[in-house]
Amino acid sequence: MLFAHDTEAGLIAATALVNTDSRDGEGLPDVDALGDFLVTHGWTGRHERTEAELRAVRALRPRLRRIWYADTDEIVAIVNGLLRESQALPQLVRHDDEPYHLHAVPRDAPLATRMAVEAAMAVADLVRGGELSRLGTCADADCDSVLVDLSKNRSRRFCDAGCGNRAAVTAYRARKAAGRS
């Protein structure tokens, strides 16, 4: 583990949330899909299961996506804005068999607020550690997904196995074709 558990979880969840809004379509089409997303990423606490909550979560995505394309000063402004607007007050907590970790808003805060703060806190750790280079975009030219590289050797280039596999198959076919020519 390169970072604290809550930092890694926050980065992974923020990346996944941003990627639910892609040119391939809406990844959070309804309240049930949001519920599935929360289970997949281990979100606990308040979840209203309403269209208003879904809209608030969707509205957060462009602001988080901007983090992957901004320079350090703009990232800091985004992070500070999210924390300030949410009236974040970091505190150590332990729940659901997890070790102590930071929460900066109560578990009963609105879901979009908690998501914004978790993402902001995780990105703040990257800024403080000089690790913003771990945020990247998929190397597949046909993909608009973002990624977080949590590998030790900083070698991640693709958002998921699908894009990486397609690139490997394309390269393999190109080598085979070059060998026949």
Summary of the structure (lengths in Angstrom):
residues: 181
radius of gyration: 17.9
end to end distance: 46.2
largest distance: 64.3
contacts: 515
relative contact order: 0.16
helix: 54%
strand: 9%
